[in-house]
Protein backbone atom coordinates (compact mmCIF):
# COMPACT_ATOMS: atom_id res chain seq x y z
CA UNK A 1 0.00 0.00 0.00
CA UNK A 2 1.43 3.34 -1.02
CA UNK A 3 1.62 6.18 1.52
CA UNK A 4 -0.96 8.19 -0.42
CA UNK A 5 -3.42 5.28 -0.36
CA UNK A 6 -2.68 4.70 3.29
CA UNK A 7 -3.48 8.28 4.26
CA UNK A 8 -6.33 9.20 1.92
CA UNK A 9 -8.09 6.08 0.60
CA UNK A 10 -11.10 4.51 2.29
CA UNK A 11 -10.63 1.14 0.56
CA UNK A 12 -8.57 -1.76 1.74
CA UNK A 13 -7.51 -3.27 5.02
CA UNK A 14 -4.69 -2.43 7.40
CA UNK A 15 -3.38 -4.18 10.46
CA UNK A 16 -2.90 -2.75 13.92
CA UNK A 17 0.77 -1.77 13.47
CA UNK A 18 0.19 -0.04 10.14
CA UNK A 19 -2.85 1.73 11.60
CA UNK A 20 -0.78 3.25 14.40
CA UNK A 21 2.31 4.04 12.32
CA UNK A 22 0.52 5.13 9.16
CA UNK A 23 -2.51 6.93 10.53
CA UNK A 24 -2.24 8.03 14.14
CA UNK A 25 1.42 9.09 14.10
CA UNK A 26 1.10 11.38 11.02
CA UNK A 27 -2.08 12.91 12.46
CA UNK A 28 -0.27 13.64 15.74
CA UNK A 29 2.65 15.21 13.87
CA UNK A 30 0.30 17.48 11.90
CA UNK A 31 -1.56 18.38 15.11
CA UNK A 32 1.71 19.29 16.85
CA UNK A 33 2.78 21.44 13.90
CA UNK A 34 -0.58 23.25 13.85
CA UNK A 35 -0.43 23.85 17.59
CA UNK A 36 3.10 25.23 17.35
CA UNK A 37 2.24 27.51 14.42
CA UNK A 38 -0.81 28.76 16.30
CA UNK A 39 1.21 29.55 19.42
CA UNK A 40 3.75 31.63 17.52
CA UNK A 41 0.94 33.42 15.62
CA UNK A 42 1.88 32.25 12.13
CA UNK A 43 -1.24 30.22 11.35
CA UNK A 44 -4.42 32.05 10.43
CA UNK A 45 -7.94 30.62 10.63
CA UNK A 46 -8.15 29.28 7.08
CA UNK A 47 -4.80 27.50 7.51
CA UNK A 48 -6.03 25.89 10.72
CA UNK A 49 -9.31 24.89 9.08
CA UNK A 50 -7.52 23.04 6.29
CA UNK A 51 -5.05 21.49 8.74
CA UNK A 52 -7.78 20.12 11.00
CA UNK A 53 -9.76 18.96 7.96
CA UNK A 54 -6.69 17.04 6.81
CA UNK A 55 -6.34 15.40 10.22
CA UNK A 56 -10.02 14.44 10.22
CA UNK A 57 -9.73 12.91 6.74
CA UNK A 58 -6.61 10.89 7.66
CA UNK A 59 -8.15 9.55 10.87
CA UNK A 60 -11.46 8.72 9.16
CA UNK A 61 -9.74 6.89 6.28
CA UNK A 62 -7.46 4.94 8.61
CA UNK A 63 -10.26 3.97 10.95
CA UNK A 64 -12.39 2.89 8.01
CA UNK A 65 -9.65 0.55 6.77
CA UNK A 66 -9.03 -0.77 10.29
CA UNK A 67 -12.73 -1.53 10.74
CA UNK A 68 -12.74 -3.37 7.40
CA UNK A 69 -9.83 -5.46 8.70
CA UNK A 70 -11.95 -6.36 11.74
CA UNK A 71 -14.86 -7.34 9.42
CA UNK A 72 -16.99 -4.41 10.57
CA UNK A 73 -18.79 -1.72 8.62
CA UNK A 74 -17.19 1.70 8.25
CA UNK A 75 -20.43 3.22 9.52
CA UNK A 76 -19.43 1.97 12.95
CA UNK A 77 -16.97 4.84 13.21
CA UNK A 78 -19.87 7.26 13.64
CA UNK A 79 -19.91 6.10 17.26
CA UNK A 80 -16.48 7.69 17.71
CA UNK A 81 -17.69 11.04 16.40
ChimeraX attribute file (.defattr): number of C-alpha atoms within 10 A of each C-alpha:
attribute: neighborCount
match mode: 1-to-1
recipient: residues
	/A:1	9
	/A:2	6
	/A:3	10
	/A:4	8
	/A:5	13
	/A:6	21
	/A:7	23
	/A:8	16
	/A:9	16
	/A:10	19
	/A:11	13
	/A:12	16
	/A:13	19
	/A:14	21
	/A:15	13
	/A:16	11
	/A:17	9
	/A:18	14
	/A:19	19
	/A:20	14
	/A:21	11
	/A:22	18
	/A:23	22
	/A:24	17
	/A:25	12
	/A:26	16
	/A:27	22
	/A:28	12
	/A:29	12
	/A:30	15
	/A:31	17
	/A:32	12
	/A:33	14
	/A:34	17
	/A:35	14
	/A:36	13
	/A:37	15
	/A:38	15
	/A:39	10
	/A:40	8
	/A:41	9
	/A:42	10
	/A:43	17
	/A:44	10
	/A:45	9
	/A:46	9
	/A:47	14
	/A:48	16
	/A:49	11
	/A:50	11
	/A:51	18
	/A:52	16
	/A:53	12
	/A:54	17
	/A:55	20
	/A:56	13
	/A:57	17
	/A:58	22
	/A:59	19
	/A:60	22
	/A:61	22
	/A:62	28
	/A:63	22
	/A:64	24
	/A:65	23
	/A:66	22
	/A:67	20
	/A:68	18
	/A:69	15
	/A:70	13
	/A:71	10
	/A:72	13
	/A:73	13
	/A:74	16
	/A:75	9
	/A:76	12
	/A:77	13
	/A:78	8
	/A:79	6
	/A:80	7
	/A:81	6
